[in-house]
Amino acid sequence: IACFYRALDIQEDIETRRYLASALLNTNDIDEAIEQYEAIHSLQPDDDSVVISLGELYFQTEQYDKTADMCAVATTLDPASSTPHYLLAKSLRAQQDYINAVAEATKAIAKHEELDEPYLLRAQILFDMQQFKEAEADINHIISHNADNDEALLMKADCCKAQGKNDEARDFYNQVIPQNPFIPRAY
């Protein structure tokens, strides 16, 4: 880290800032990593990967307004990308703005229907809203083509349990354990 700082003192270099940010993240110095990504963003405002990385860091530090700002920029830079909608949905869920979170997750799904993460996130949000059947529909979509997804199996079990289908819930919890024995809730 000291060498990267020294190199930047000698000459400004975006690649060196990226390496520095990565090293800072490895030492859990998120605030300093944010400063580096902000500097990179000021030098390369059209780099959507930097914008998304900065948005993720803002999300991790619960700076939700800045997360939303970065998602808006990312959407402008790459309108076809589902990532800004997914990140914004996570941020809105953390703020318990469930209706808008569902809307953003749905936008992410519409842009890339083959990805499981937006379906899982939307299912989690719907579960938070106690809309268990709707959540289960998203989970069924994931399980239909990825039956080994331990997060989906766990969510399916939770949905079944919430609807009083205890035998079915038990079956799905039992499927989670061999997939990932380190999920205590399954036990």
Backbone bond lengths (Angstrom), bond angles and torsions (degrees), N, CA, C in turn:
res aa  C-N    CA-C-N  psi(-1)  N-CA   C-N-CA  omega(-1)  CA-C   N-CA-C  phi
1 I - - - 1.453 - - 1.533 109.62 -
2 A 1.339 116.12 -43.93 1.458 120.01 179.09 1.529 111.07 -61.16
3 C 1.320 116.22 -38.76 1.475 119.87 179.12 1.527 111.11 -65.97
4 F 1.313 117.05 -39.52 1.468 120.08 178.30 1.528 110.45 -63.79
5 Y 1.341 116.57 -44.06 1.463 119.37 177.36 1.530 110.99 -60.03
6 R 1.329 115.96 -43.30 1.463 120.37 -179.85 1.532 110.45 -63.35
7 A 1.321 116.34 -41.50 1.470 120.09 178.50 1.531 110.46 -61.64
8 L 1.336 117.34 -39.33 1.466 120.72 178.96 1.528 111.23 -69.68
9 D 1.338 116.94 -29.78 1.465 119.74 175.16 1.523 110.48 -65.20
10 I 1.304 116.12 -35.12 1.468 121.09 -179.39 1.530 110.65 -75.30
11 Q 1.353 114.95 -46.08 1.468 118.82 -177.05 1.524 109.58 -155.45
12 E 1.325 115.43 134.49 1.467 120.92 175.79 1.530 108.54 -68.24
13 D 1.346 115.39 131.44 1.460 119.93 -178.71 1.531 108.23 -152.11
14 I 1.304 116.10 124.00 1.465 121.24 -177.03 1.522 111.03 -63.98
15 E 1.309 116.52 -42.88 1.474 119.80 -178.47 1.529 110.69 -62.30
16 T 1.320 117.01 -39.74 1.465 120.55 177.52 1.524 110.21 -63.81
17 R 1.327 117.49 -39.30 1.469 120.81 177.12 1.534 110.44 -63.18
18 R 1.326 116.28 -38.49 1.474 119.20 177.86 1.530 110.87 -63.08
19 Y 1.336 116.11 -44.35 1.459 119.58 178.22 1.528 111.04 -63.76
20 L 1.318 116.06 -40.07 1.456 120.69 178.79 1.531 110.25 -63.51
21 A 1.323 116.61 -45.10 1.468 120.47 179.23 1.524 110.49 -60.80
22 S 1.311 116.91 -42.30 1.463 121.11 178.68 1.532 110.75 -62.99
23 A 1.323 116.73 -43.88 1.469 120.14 178.50 1.526 111.24 -63.89
24 L 1.316 116.18 -39.75 1.466 120.24 178.47 1.531 111.30 -64.41
25 L 1.321 116.19 -39.22 1.468 119.46 177.23 1.523 110.99 -64.96
26 N 1.323 116.69 -35.82 1.466 120.16 177.92 1.524 112.29 -65.88
27 T 1.333 116.96 -22.69 1.469 120.61 176.89 1.527 111.33 -101.22
28 N 1.324 116.27 10.98 1.478 123.71 179.30 1.521 113.45 61.95
29 D 1.312 117.84 28.88 1.456 121.98 174.87 1.527 107.75 -95.47
30 I 1.314 114.58 73.86 1.465 120.84 -173.86 1.524 111.37 -66.66
31 D 1.322 117.42 -40.10 1.465 119.55 -178.40 1.526 111.49 -60.17
32 E 1.316 117.18 -43.68 1.466 120.06 178.99 1.534 110.51 -70.01
33 A 1.320 117.15 -34.97 1.464 120.01 176.47 1.530 110.33 -63.69
34 I 1.330 116.05 -38.60 1.468 119.79 176.60 1.527 109.77 -60.17
35 E 1.333 116.74 -43.59 1.469 119.63 178.72 1.524 111.38 -58.62
36 Q 1.333 116.25 -40.46 1.463 119.72 179.43 1.522 111.38 -66.70
37 Y 1.335 116.51 -43.59 1.466 119.09 178.62 1.524 111.35 -66.65
38 E 1.325 117.48 -34.46 1.464 119.47 175.78 1.525 110.53 -63.86
39 A 1.334 116.26 -39.55 1.466 119.85 177.35 1.527 110.74 -64.90
40 I 1.336 116.36 -42.59 1.473 120.10 178.18 1.523 109.71 -62.61
41 H 1.334 116.19 -42.98 1.466 120.73 -179.48 1.534 110.77 -62.10
42 S 1.328 117.16 -38.51 1.468 119.10 178.97 1.534 111.21 -66.47
43 L 1.336 116.62 -30.01 1.469 120.93 178.67 1.529 112.59 -83.79
44 Q 1.342 116.22 -31.12 1.465 121.71 -179.75 1.526 109.77 -132.71
45 P 1.342 116.97 73.48 1.471 119.01 -175.51 1.529 114.45 -67.02
46 D 1.325 118.14 -14.83 1.461 121.10 -178.52 1.522 113.91 -98.15
47 D 1.314 117.94 8.63 1.461 121.68 179.78 1.531 108.78 -88.83
48 D 1.342 115.69 102.14 1.464 119.46 -175.04 1.529 112.87 -65.72
49 S 1.334 118.17 -26.90 1.467 118.91 178.46 1.528 110.96 -67.54
50 V 1.324 117.14 -35.01 1.467 121.24 176.59 1.521 110.01 -68.75
51 V 1.318 116.18 -42.15 1.466 121.07 179.83 1.523 110.37 -61.30
52 I 1.324 117.31 -44.65 1.470 121.01 179.43 1.525 110.50 -66.78
53 S 1.324 117.76 -42.48 1.467 120.72 178.33 1.524 110.79 -61.19
54 L 1.302 116.26 -42.17 1.459 120.72 178.01 1.526 110.53 -65.01
55 G 1.319 116.38 -41.73 1.472 120.21 176.13 1.516 112.50 -60.11
56 E 1.336 116.20 -42.22 1.474 120.60 177.62 1.527 111.13 -61.96
57 L 1.327 116.46 -41.47 1.466 119.88 179.69 1.530 110.77 -67.40
58 Y 1.311 116.94 -40.20 1.468 119.64 175.29 1.534 110.37 -61.22
59 F 1.329 116.26 -40.31 1.466 119.98 178.33 1.524 110.81 -62.21
60 Q 1.328 116.54 -44.58 1.462 120.82 -179.58 1.522 112.26 -61.57
61 T 1.325 116.34 -31.07 1.468 120.22 -179.95 1.529 111.89 -97.23
62 E 1.322 116.18 13.55 1.467 124.32 175.84 1.526 113.06 59.96
63 Q 1.321 115.95 32.99 1.463 121.70 173.97 1.532 107.02 -96.06
64 Y 1.326 115.17 74.40 1.458 120.82 -168.69 1.528 113.45 -68.40
65 D 1.340 118.24 -33.28 1.463 119.28 177.71 1.527 110.72 -64.75
66 K 1.331 116.47 -41.18 1.461 120.15 178.21 1.526 110.56 -69.15
67 T 1.334 116.93 -33.82 1.466 120.18 175.28 1.522 109.68 -60.05
68 A 1.328 116.10 -47.22 1.466 120.90 179.74 1.522 111.05 -61.34
69 D 1.343 116.44 -39.80 1.466 119.75 178.56 1.530 110.81 -61.54
70 M 1.330 116.78 -44.58 1.465 120.34 -179.70 1.526 111.02 -66.23
71 C 1.318 117.26 -36.49 1.466 120.46 177.71 1.528 110.42 -64.56
72 A 1.324 116.47 -39.00 1.472 120.00 177.93 1.532 110.42 -64.06
73 V 1.321 116.45 -42.33 1.468 120.26 178.21 1.528 109.87 -63.84
74 A 1.319 116.29 -45.57 1.470 120.49 -178.73 1.521 111.55 -61.85
75 T 1.317 116.98 -38.24 1.466 120.91 178.98 1.527 110.51 -65.14
76 T 1.323 115.96 -36.37 1.467 120.29 177.63 1.534 110.61 -68.11
77 L 1.338 115.68 -40.72 1.461 119.82 -178.19 1.520 112.95 -69.76
78 D 1.342 116.42 -38.45 1.468 120.74 -178.87 1.530 109.23 -139.93
79 P 1.325 116.99 85.09 1.472 120.51 -176.45 1.532 113.94 -61.01
80 A 1.317 118.20 -20.30 1.465 120.55 -178.35 1.525 112.97 -85.03
81 S 1.313 117.65 -10.26 1.462 121.11 -175.30 1.523 111.64 -77.09
82 S 1.320 115.36 138.91 1.469 120.60 176.33 1.525 111.89 -89.34
83 T 1.328 117.16 -17.97 1.466 121.64 -173.52 1.522 113.96 -58.45
84 P 1.343 120.39 -45.24 1.468 118.17 179.70 1.527 112.76 -61.68
85 H 1.326 116.89 -36.56 1.469 120.23 179.45 1.526 110.51 -68.31
86 Y 1.318 115.70 -40.07 1.468 120.77 178.28 1.529 110.53 -63.27
87 L 1.333 116.47 -47.02 1.460 120.87 179.80 1.521 110.88 -63.50
88 L 1.314 117.00 -42.34 1.467 120.13 178.54 1.526 110.90 -64.74
89 A 1.325 117.08 -37.70 1.472 120.21 177.25 1.530 110.40 -62.51
90 K 1.340 117.38 -41.64 1.471 120.43 176.98 1.525 110.60 -61.39
91 S 1.318 115.78 -42.72 1.459 120.98 -179.65 1.529 111.31 -64.51
92 L 1.309 116.42 -44.89 1.470 120.62 179.40 1.526 111.09 -65.18
93 R 1.318 117.36 -37.33 1.463 120.63 176.64 1.533 110.12 -62.22
94 A 1.321 116.76 -43.14 1.460 120.82 179.53 1.528 111.19 -61.35
95 Q 1.329 115.81 -27.93 1.468 120.75 178.35 1.527 112.06 -91.61
96 Q 1.321 116.63 2.89 1.459 124.73 -179.29 1.532 112.60 62.38
97 D 1.326 116.40 29.78 1.464 122.59 173.17 1.526 106.51 -94.98
98 Y 1.331 114.83 73.40 1.457 121.26 -168.23 1.530 113.95 -66.25
99 I 1.311 117.40 -38.73 1.471 120.01 -177.46 1.531 109.81 -61.90
100 N 1.330 116.86 -49.76 1.466 119.88 179.67 1.519 111.44 -68.81
101 A 1.324 116.89 -31.37 1.468 120.20 177.19 1.524 110.29 -64.28
102 V 1.324 117.44 -43.10 1.466 121.24 177.11 1.530 109.76 -61.90
103 A 1.323 116.34 -41.64 1.469 120.19 -179.40 1.530 110.71 -61.91
104 E 1.331 117.18 -44.03 1.469 120.25 -179.49 1.533 111.12 -69.02
105 A 1.327 117.55 -39.33 1.468 120.19 177.05 1.526 110.06 -62.79
106 T 1.325 116.49 -38.54 1.457 121.22 178.41 1.531 110.61 -64.78
107 K 1.332 117.04 -38.84 1.470 120.26 175.99 1.528 110.56 -63.42
108 A 1.321 116.48 -40.62 1.477 120.15 178.00 1.521 110.48 -62.29
109 I 1.328 116.37 -42.10 1.462 121.26 178.86 1.531 110.29 -63.78
110 A 1.317 116.99 -42.97 1.464 121.08 -178.46 1.529 111.62 -61.93
111 K 1.323 116.86 -31.23 1.472 119.91 -178.56 1.524 112.28 -81.07
112 H 1.349 116.86 -31.52 1.468 120.71 179.85 1.522 109.04 -145.64
113 E 1.326 115.78 84.53 1.464 121.12 -176.69 1.521 113.71 -65.87
114 E 1.335 117.54 -18.48 1.461 120.05 -176.41 1.527 112.93 -81.50
115 L 1.325 118.56 -11.33 1.466 121.71 -179.28 1.527 111.27 -82.17
116 D 1.323 116.69 135.72 1.464 121.08 179.32 1.523 113.00 -81.10
117 E 1.330 117.89 -32.26 1.461 121.20 -172.40 1.527 113.43 -57.92
118 P 1.340 119.79 -45.70 1.472 118.01 178.90 1.531 112.82 -64.37
119 Y 1.330 117.50 -35.74 1.467 119.89 176.36 1.524 110.53 -64.00
120 L 1.329 116.32 -43.81 1.459 120.54 180.00 1.524 110.73 -64.03
121 L 1.329 116.59 -43.38 1.463 120.18 178.51 1.525 110.72 -62.48
122 R 1.324 116.72 -45.22 1.472 118.72 179.58 1.523 110.36 -63.01
123 A 1.319 117.42 -38.30 1.466 120.43 177.17 1.528 110.67 -62.52
124 Q 1.322 117.05 -41.48 1.468 120.64 179.14 1.521 111.10 -64.34
125 I 1.317 116.36 -40.66 1.470 120.36 178.20 1.518 110.13 -65.01
126 L 1.331 116.60 -46.16 1.465 120.07 178.69 1.525 110.56 -62.14
127 F 1.318 117.28 -37.31 1.464 121.44 176.50 1.532 109.26 -62.33
128 D 1.338 116.82 -43.83 1.466 120.72 176.65 1.525 111.32 -57.70
129 M 1.330 115.89 -32.78 1.467 121.70 179.96 1.533 111.98 -85.10
130 Q 1.320 116.18 1.86 1.465 124.13 -178.51 1.523 112.09 63.43
131 Q 1.313 116.28 32.28 1.463 122.64 173.76 1.525 107.09 -102.95
132 F 1.327 114.08 74.20 1.457 121.45 -168.69 1.525 113.23 -68.68
133 K 1.321 118.05 -39.01 1.467 120.21 179.81 1.531 111.12 -65.12
134 E 1.329 116.42 -41.64 1.460 120.28 178.83 1.528 110.50 -65.72
135 A 1.328 115.85 -41.26 1.469 120.31 177.30 1.527 110.03 -62.02
136 E 1.320 115.73 -42.61 1.467 120.50 -179.59 1.531 111.39 -62.92
137 A 1.329 117.51 -33.89 1.473 120.52 178.55 1.527 110.42 -62.70
138 D 1.331 117.51 -42.44 1.468 120.23 177.73 1.526 110.85 -65.63
139 I 1.313 116.34 -39.68 1.466 120.59 179.48 1.528 110.23 -65.90
140 N 1.322 116.36 -40.95 1.470 119.74 178.21 1.529 110.79 -60.16
141 H 1.329 116.27 -35.82 1.466 120.03 177.22 1.532 110.25 -61.08
142 I 1.320 116.89 -44.83 1.469 120.58 -179.75 1.522 110.18 -65.23
143 I 1.321 117.00 -48.81 1.467 122.01 -175.77 1.528 110.85 -64.13
144 S 1.331 117.54 -30.34 1.467 120.21 -177.91 1.526 112.52 -61.62
145 H 1.319 118.11 -27.73 1.468 120.19 179.33 1.528 113.09 -121.69
146 N 1.326 117.25 -2.54 1.459 120.66 179.50 1.533 108.38 -147.03
147 A 1.315 115.27 72.53 1.469 121.40 -173.43 1.522 113.72 -68.36
148 D 1.317 117.99 -9.90 1.465 121.06 -179.17 1.527 113.18 -99.80
149 N 1.305 118.16 7.12 1.458 121.34 -179.02 1.523 108.88 -73.26
150 D 1.342 116.46 105.25 1.461 120.32 -173.80 1.530 112.53 -64.67
151 E 1.334 117.97 -33.85 1.466 119.94 178.10 1.526 111.05 -67.01
152 A 1.327 116.48 -39.71 1.461 120.34 178.40 1.529 110.94 -67.77
153 L 1.329 116.22 -41.56 1.467 119.54 178.15 1.521 111.19 -62.54
154 L 1.325 116.67 -40.38 1.457 120.82 178.70 1.525 110.76 -65.66
155 M 1.319 116.82 -43.19 1.465 120.33 178.42 1.519 110.75 -65.40
156 K 1.332 117.28 -37.49 1.469 121.17 176.90 1.529 109.65 -61.51
157 A 1.331 116.44 -43.79 1.466 120.53 178.31 1.522 110.38 -62.31
158 D 1.324 116.79 -43.41 1.467 120.39 179.23 1.528 111.39 -62.74
159 C 1.329 116.72 -40.85 1.470 120.68 178.69 1.530 110.65 -63.46
160 C 1.327 115.62 -43.92 1.468 119.91 179.04 1.531 110.15 -62.56
161 K 1.313 116.07 -45.10 1.467 120.80 179.86 1.526 110.72 -60.51
162 A 1.339 117.11 -43.74 1.462 121.39 -179.22 1.524 111.97 -64.34
163 Q 1.328 116.61 -25.97 1.463 120.85 179.54 1.527 112.50 -94.25
164 G 1.328 116.46 5.31 1.458 120.65 178.07 1.522 114.19 80.58
165 K 1.318 118.51 12.45 1.464 122.23 177.90 1.535 107.85 -92.47
166 N 1.316 115.87 71.76 1.462 121.36 -170.48 1.528 114.13 -66.78
167 D 1.327 118.11 -38.80 1.466 119.68 179.36 1.533 110.90 -64.20
168 E 1.317 115.47 -43.51 1.465 119.82 178.57 1.532 110.30 -65.97
169 A 1.329 116.57 -39.60 1.464 120.73 177.64 1.527 110.20 -60.57
170 R 1.332 116.71 -44.24 1.470 121.22 179.57 1.525 110.62 -60.03
171 D 1.336 116.52 -42.39 1.461 120.19 178.84 1.532 111.78 -59.71
172 F 1.326 116.24 -42.46 1.468 119.16 -179.69 1.522 111.86 -72.61
173 Y 1.337 117.78 -38.15 1.474 119.06 174.90 1.532 109.83 -59.80
174 N 1.339 116.26 -39.14 1.465 119.88 178.60 1.525 112.58 -67.73
175 Q 1.315 117.87 -24.13 1.469 120.70 175.57 1.529 111.59 -77.82
176 V 1.333 116.20 -27.47 1.466 120.34 -179.11 1.524 110.73 -69.15
177 I 1.330 116.76 -41.94 1.470 121.77 -171.61 1.525 113.03 -56.68
178 P 1.337 120.73 -47.55 1.473 118.29 177.63 1.537 112.86 -67.84
179 Q 1.325 116.46 -29.45 1.471 119.96 179.16 1.526 111.30 -69.49
180 N 1.341 114.86 -42.59 1.463 119.93 -178.81 1.533 108.51 -151.57
181 P 1.325 117.10 94.26 1.464 120.45 -176.96 1.529 113.71 -71.82
182 F 1.315 117.42 -0.22 1.462 121.04 -177.70 1.533 112.66 -99.88
183 I 1.315 116.57 20.81 1.468 120.95 175.16 1.524 107.73 -107.62
184 P 1.321 117.69 97.56 1.463 120.88 -174.49 1.538 113.69 -60.27
185 R 1.322 116.74 -32.30 1.468 119.53 -178.04 1.524 111.86 -59.87
186 A 1.319 116.94 -30.51 1.457 120.23 179.44 1.528 111.53 -64.51
187 Y 1.338 116.26 -35.02 1.453 119.72 179.72 1.520 110.33 -71.26
